[in-house]
Amino acid sequence: MKNLILILLLILTITNCDKTKETPLLLPAAEPSARLHNSQGIEYSNKGKYLEALIQFTQASVADSTTGEIYFNLGLMQHLKGNHEKAKNFFKQARHFADGNKKILESKLIKKHLEP
């Protein structure tokens, strides 16, 4: 029985290694169509539809390419899809355009990707 419990704990640990408790960020102020696409991306993300969310966040970035929250959301979707190199690049942009946003600057997920 102890072995079964240990095996289950190991499996849970392995399957949750890439999970994150961080969620997509809202846009406090941005171009209206960027806010619309970002909101739609958040809705898709909440439903676990990461590809659709990625498309919406990409459209948001086309409308407003200087908002850290959008790049954070793009990085988060790439992370959830397992594309860690792409996530890293988006997280770099998120930090660059963070404009003091503590959710970006203190993100454990960003630190995991960008700091050794």
C-alpha positions in Angstrom: 0.0 0.0 0.0 2.9 2.4 0.8 4.4 1.7 -2.6 1.2 2.5 -4.3 0.9 5.8 -2.5 4.5 6.7 -3.4 3.9 5.9 -7.0 0.8 8.0 -7.1 2.7 10.9 -5.5 5.5 10.6 -8.0 3.0 10.6 -10.9 1.2 13.6 -9.6 4.5 15.4 -9.1 5.7 14.6 -12.6 2.4 15.6 -14.3 2.2 18.9 -12.5 5.8 20.0 -13.1 4.8 22.3 -16.0 1.6 23.6 -14.5 1.4 27.1 -13.3 -1.0 29.0 -11.0 -0.4 32.2 -13.0 -3.2 33.3 -15.2 -3.4 35.7 -18.1 -3.4 39.4 -17.3 -6.0 42.0 -18.1 -5.0 45.1 -19.9 -5.4 48.2 -17.7 -5.1 50.6 -20.6 -4.6 49.8 -24.2 -5.9 50.3 -27.7 -9.6 49.2 -27.7 -9.1 46.3 -30.2 -6.1 45.1 -28.2 -8.3 45.0 -25.1 -11.0 43.1 -26.9 -8.6 40.4 -28.3 -6.9 40.1 -24.9 -10.2 39.6 -23.2 -11.2 37.0 -25.7 -7.8 35.3 -25.2 -8.4 35.2 -21.5 -11.8 33.5 -22.0 -10.2 30.9 -24.3 -7.4 30.3 -21.8 -9.9 29.8 -18.9 -11.5 27.1 -21.0 -8.2 25.4 -21.7 -8.2 26.3 -25.4 -4.6 27.5 -25.5 -4.2 27.7 -29.3 -7.3 29.9 -29.7 -6.1 32.0 -26.8 -2.7 32.3 -28.4 -4.3 33.5 -31.6 -6.3 36.2 -29.7 -3.2 37.4 -27.8 -1.3 37.5 -31.0 -4.0 39.7 -32.5 -3.8 41.9 -29.4 -0.1 42.3 -29.9 -0.6 43.4 -33.5 -3.0 46.1 -32.2 -0.7 47.2 -29.4 2.9 46.0 -29.5 4.1 47.9 -26.4 2.1 46.3 -23.6 3.8 44.0 -21.2 0.6 42.2 -20.2 0.1 41.0 -23.8 3.6 39.6 -24.0 3.1 37.9 -20.6 -0.1 36.3 -21.9 1.7 35.1 -25.1 4.5 33.7 -23.0 2.1 32.0 -20.7 0.3 30.3 -23.6 3.6 29.1 -25.1 4.6 27.8 -21.7 1.3 25.9 -21.3 1.8 24.5 -24.8 5.3 23.3 -23.9 7.1 25.8 -26.2 9.5 27.0 -23.6 12.0 28.8 -25.9 9.1 30.9 -27.4 7.8 31.5 -23.9 11.2 32.8 -22.9 11.3 35.3 -25.8 7.8 36.6 -24.9 8.7 36.8 -21.3 11.7 39.0 -22.2 9.4 41.3 -24.0 6.9 41.3 -21.1 9.7 42.5 -18.7 10.8 45.1 -21.2 7.4 46.6 -21.5 6.2 45.8 -17.9 5.9 49.5 -17.0 6.2 48.7 -13.3 3.6 45.9 -13.3 4.5 43.8 -10.3 2.6 40.8 -11.6 5.1 40.7 -14.5 8.2 41.9 -12.6 7.7 39.4 -9.7 6.3 36.5 -11.8 7.8 33.2 -10.6 7.1 31.8 -14.1 9.1 34.5 -15.8 11.9 34.1 -13.3 11.9 30.3 -14.0 12.3 31.0 -17.7 14.8 33.9 -17.6 16.9 33.4 -14.5 19.4 30.6 -14.1 
